[in-house]
Amino acid sequence: MIYLQLLISFFQVGLFSFGGGYAALPLIEQELIHAQGWITNQQFIDILTLSEMTPGPISINAATFAGNQVAGIFGGIVSTIGVTLPSIIIVQILAYFYFKYSSLTMVQGIIQGVRPAVVALIALAGLTIFMTAMFGHSDWPVAFSEINWVSVIFFAIGIFIMRKYKASPIQVMIVTGIAGGIVYSFI
């Protein structure tokens, strides 16, 4: 039964995650933590961290890790199928219609209209991750005393290095991962 629930849950995530992997993150969070109660907020952040560190699209990686967390290896496989199946179906249908009707003004208007909603989904996912990393939770309001200053420093250093020295995200993840392992082993 859990496999069917995973398939349906991730099919829904895949069906409504317009805008790519980051846009899927609030949907995954809602489904896994709030709707189903399968994982905790901290487990979700750990899944996101692993999903970022591994090659491939974040939503597919997150589905695989989350499914594995909930129901083992087969759960990971079922979740991955669930999250990708809607895209496979929808892309085939849309490709046909887009190439047939792409010159229509209404089609262009629909695409322009969806863009701001996609940006909002990505911003929400980013805000949730930021709040959890800096404060240990994503709920408002937050107290100044809840700030994780080590995370704030790593965040600031990461942004500085990427902006100033054009370091790749991979380099920043490796450096901050090593630094985090050292710092948190003493805290």
Secondary structure as the mmCIF struct_conf table of DSSP 4:
data_model
#
loop_
_struct_conf.conf_type_id
_struct_conf.id
_struct_conf.beg_label_comp_id
_struct_conf.beg_label_asym_id
_struct_conf.beg_label_seq_id
_struct_conf.end_label_comp_id
_struct_conf.end_label_asym_id
_struct_conf.end_label_seq_id
HELX_RH_AL_P HELX_RH_AL_P1 ILE A 2 PHE A 16
TURN_TY1_P TURN_TY1_P1 PHE A 18 GLY A 19
BEND BEND1 GLY A 20 GLY A 20
HELX_RH_AL_P HELX_RH_AL_P2 GLY A 21 GLU A 29
HELX_RH_PI_P HELX_RH_PI_P1 GLN A 30 ALA A 35
BEND BEND2 GLN A 36 GLN A 36
BEND BEND3 ILE A 39 ILE A 39
HELX_RH_AL_P HELX_RH_AL_P3 ASN A 41 MET A 53
BEND BEND4 THR A 54 GLY A 56
HELX_RH_AL_P HELX_RH_AL_P4 ILE A 58 TYR A 101
TURN_TY1_P TURN_TY1_P2 SER A 102 SER A 103
HELX_RH_AL_P HELX_RH_AL_P5 THR A 105 PHE A 135
BEND BEND5 GLY A 136 HIS A 137
HELX_LH_PP_P HELX_LH_PP_P1 ASP A 139 ASP A 139
BEND BEND6 TRP A 140 PRO A 141
HELX_RH_3T_P HELX_RH_3T_P1 PHE A 144 GLU A 146
HELX_RH_AL_P HELX_RH_AL_P6 TRP A 149 TYR A 165
HELX_RH_AL_P HELX_RH_AL_P7 PRO A 169 PHE A 186
#
